[in-house]
């Protein structure tokens, strides 16, 4: 593992739904194993607390506020946490050990950008042709 001064935060987004082929007992066992795994990583300083997300949502755009966004099941975000890792690959390796993967959930890992946004520098918000 890397020295703590080299570690950075990475956002972990929990996506999808539980596998309908799994029994409630199997899913609960994965949830229980998740909390043991999660608390160990928090104690080791490799995970920062996040939260599950409630079901309500609104989409805010310059056109106004609407219900939604309405997404496919695989795109549903169920919660977020922060992984503390040296790089994206290490963060993904930590996430790959999540016990809930076996029951249908998936995880998107994104490095946290610490610099302020600028209209003069390509970023996530830049149109694809400018990246």
Phi, psi and omega in degrees: 000163184272162173295150185297333181289346179266352186279146181228157177280141175229131179282132175248120176254124177275127185235156171094195180230161174297145178295119181296344178281348180272142178283159175303326179294319178295317180295317179296322177298319177294319178297314179299317178295324177302312184294326174295312178300312182299310182296324176297315180293324175298314180298327178278355182078017182260350178228140171249147184299142174226204182210156166284156180254142176286173187279336181289151178200154175225146175253123181249120177228176177295341177280345179138196182246128180228162171294148178121196004288149178263119187235166174292156183306321182292343182263354181299133176261119183261345180179175180214150176212174176237128175261136177257115186209164181290328183200177183298321181296317179294319178299317178296323177298319177296313181298329182293348179267001182296123182298337182284348176303323183293344183249019170111343180283159174226167186225131173259131180247131179227131174293148178273128177273119184267347179279150176294151178292150177215136177290349184258005181230133179299138181208185177304325184277349181291146174303145183309324181293339183264354183279000000 
